[in-house]
């Protein structure tokens, strides 16, 4: 049904027990029907974009002194640029440069390849989770930035520019799309988020495919109330220092 070229699809149900977590039941002229929304309502997306612009601009002004301090400490901690740029997928054929405070030593990708080639256990861990629990590429100050999620503050600029949203699916790298598979058709209908459902539901303790499933669940069920729940839970995680 999701492959049909419609925003919403109604499926008239027969007899038997039916349950669905990403669809709603409706009375369709006296018959019980299941409504499946292929993409979020336009009104909701417009409200969310307005909130993204307002909140990201406000937060950028508030944390500007903190970001300046972080930039100085990164320079003192290790050689290399302050910001890290990485190409991420934005739906369809579109990509954008995601911004983060640099938390790794320079030439981190080359170092990663050497690690994966020399250590089978690390290679298996990375293939499952797409990250390492103990990553030697991370700088001393970078560990603090990741634990507190402060490395992601520059993404407020991505949000203001319309590349991202405050809440949404993970910003996948283009090379990860083959593993995302058919789920990309659903995930790509909304902007990737600074935080999201998978980030507040286990984050580094979830496998890559579990993250994909959570992102699909979010897109099929997203709404202002769900977004508010994720935002509140994100605030709690940041205060507890439960970062990546």
C-alpha positions in Angstrom: 0.0 0.0 0.0 2.9 2.4 0.8 4.1 2.1 -2.8 0.8 3.7 -4.1 1.1 7.3 -5.3 -1.2 8.7 -2.6 -0.7 10.7 0.6 -3.1 8.4 2.4 -4.5 4.9 1.7 -7.6 3.4 3.3 -7.8 -0.4 3.6 -11.2 -1.8 4.3 -10.8 -4.6 6.8 -12.4 -8.0 6.8 -13.1 -10.2 9.8 -10.5 -11.1 12.4 -8.3 -9.2 14.9 -6.2 -6.4 13.4 -3.7 -4.2 15.2 -1.3 -1.5 13.9 1.0 0.9 15.7 1.6 3.2 12.7 -2.0 3.5 11.3 -5.4 4.6 12.6 -8.8 3.1 12.4 -11.7 4.9 10.7 -15.3 4.4 9.9 -15.5 4.5 6.1 -19.2 4.8 5.2 -20.1 2.1 7.8 -17.1 -0.2 7.1 -14.1 -0.5 9.4 -11.0 0.8 7.6 -7.3 1.2 8.4 -5.8 4.6 7.3 -2.1 4.5 6.4 -0.4 7.9 6.1 2.5 7.7 3.6 3.9 11.1 4.5 3.3 13.6 7.3 0.5 16.2 6.8 1.6 19.5 5.2 0.2 21.6 8.0 2.3 19.8 10.6 5.5 20.2 8.5 4.9 23.9 8.2 4.4 24.4 11.9 7.5 22.3 12.6 9.6 24.4 10.2 8.5 27.6 11.8 9.5 26.2 15.2 12.8 25.0 13.8 13.7 28.5 12.6 12.6 30.2 15.8 14.2 27.8 18.3 17.5 27.4 16.3 17.9 31.2 16.0 17.2 31.7 19.7 19.5 28.9 20.8 22.4 30.1 18.5 22.3 33.5 20.2 22.1 31.9 23.7 25.0 29.4 23.2 27.3 31.7 21.1 29.7 32.4 24.0 29.8 28.6 24.9 30.5 27.8 21.2 33.4 30.3 21.2 34.9 28.7 24.3 34.6 25.2 22.8 36.3 26.4 19.7 39.3 27.7 21.7 39.5 24.5 23.7 39.5 22.3 20.6 42.4 24.3 19.2 44.3 23.8 22.5 43.5 20.1 22.7 44.7 18.9 19.3 45.9 20.2 15.9 43.2 20.5 13.2 40.2 22.6 12.3 37.5 23.5 14.8 34.6 22.3 12.7 34.1 18.8 11.2 32.1 18.7 7.9 30.6 15.5 6.6 28.3 14.9 3.6 24.9 13.5 4.7 21.8 12.4 2.8 18.8 14.7 2.7 16.3 12.5 0.8 16.2 11.6 -2.9 19.4 12.6 -4.5 20.0 15.6 -2.2 22.9 15.9 0.2 24.2 18.6 2.6 27.3 19.3 4.7 26.5 18.4 8.3 28.5 20.5 10.9 29.9 19.3 14.2 32.7 20.4 16.5 35.7 18.2 15.7 36.0 15.5 18.3 38.5 13.3 16.5 42.1 13.5 15.5 42.7 14.5 11.9 42.9 11.7 9.3 40.3 9.8 11.4 38.9 7.9 8.4 42.3 6.5 7.4 42.9 5.5 11.0 39.5 3.8 11.1 40.3 1.7 8.0 43.6 0.5 9.5 41.8 -0.4 12.8 39.1 -2.4 11.0 41.6 -4.2 8.8 43.8 -5.2 11.7 41.2 -6.1 14.3 38.4 -8.6 13.4 36.5 -7.8 16.7 36.5 -4.1 16.1 35.4 -4.7 12.5 32.4 -6.9 13.6 31.4 -4.2 16.2 31.6 -1.4 13.6 29.6 -3.4 11.1 26.8 -4.0 13.6 26.6 -0.6 15.3 28.5 1.7 12.8 30.5 3.0 15.7 33.0 1.8 18.3 32.5 1.7 22.1 36.1 2.6 22.7 37.2 4.7 19.8 41.0 5.6 19.8 40.3 8.3 17.1 38.6 10.5 19.6 40.6 13.3 21.3 40.6 13.8 25.1 38.4 16.9 24.8 36.4 15.2 22.1 35.2 12.5 24.6 33.8 15.2 26.8 32.1 16.9 23.8 30.5 13.6 22.8 29.4 12.6 26.3 27.6 15.9 26.7 26.5 16.1 23.1 28.1 19.6 22.8 29.8 18.5 19.6 26.4 18.8 17.8 25.8 22.5 18.6 26.9 23.7 15.1 24.0 21.7 13.6 21.8 24.5 14.9 23.1 26.4 11.8 22.1 23.4 9.6 18.6 23.7 11.1 18.4 27.4 10.5 19.4 26.9 6.9 16.8 24.3 6.3 19.1 21.3 5.9 17.9 19.7 9.1 15.1 19.8 11.7 15.4 19.8 15.5 13.7 16.5 15.6 13.7 13.8 12.8 15.4 10.7 11.5 19.1 10.2 11.7 21.2 12.1 9.1 22.5 9.1 7.2 25.7 9.1 5.2 25.2 8.4 1.4 27.3 5.2 1.7 24.9 3.9 4.3 21.9 4.0 2.0 22.3 0.4 0.7 21.9 -0.9 4.2 18.9 1.4 4.9 17.3 -0.3 1.9 13.6 0.3 1.0 13.2 2.2 4.3 14.9 5.2 2.7 11.6 5.9 0.8 9.9 6.6 4.1 12.8 8.2 6.0 13.6 10.6 3.1 10.1 12.3 3.3 11.2 14.5 6.2 14.3 16.4 7.1 16.9 14.6 9.3 17.0 15.7 12.9 19.5 17.0 15.5 17.7 14.5 17.8 15.1 11.9 17.2 13.3 8.8 18.4 16.3 6.5 18.1 18.6 8.9 20.0 16.3 8.8 23.0 15.6 5.0 22.7 19.0 3.4 23.4 21.2 5.4 21.0 24.7 3.8 21.1 23.2 0.5 22.5 21.1 -0.1 19.3 22.2 -1.8 16.1 22.1 0.0 12.8 19.0 -1.9 11.6 17.2 -1.1 14.9 17.9 2.6 14.3 16.5 2.4 10.8 13.3 0.7 12.1 13.0 3.4 14.8 13.4 6.2 12.1 10.6 4.6 10.0 8.4 4.3 13.1 9.0 8.0 13.8 8.2 9.2 10.3 5.0 7.1 10.2 3.8 8.5 13.6 5.3 11.9 13.8 3.3 14.8 15.3 3.7 17.7 17.6 3.0 15.6 20.7 5.5 13.0 19.7 8.0 15.7 19.0 7.5 17.3 22.4 8.1 13.9 24.1 11.3 13.4 22.2 12.5 17.0 22.9 11.8 16.5 26.7 13.6 13.2 26.8 16.6 14.6 24.9 16.9 17.4 27.5 17.0 14.8 30.2 19.7 12.8 28.4 21.8 15.8 27.8 21.6 16.8 31.5 22.6 13.3 32.5 25.5 13.3 30.1 24.2 10.2 28.3 25.7 11.1 24.9 27.2 9.0 22.2 
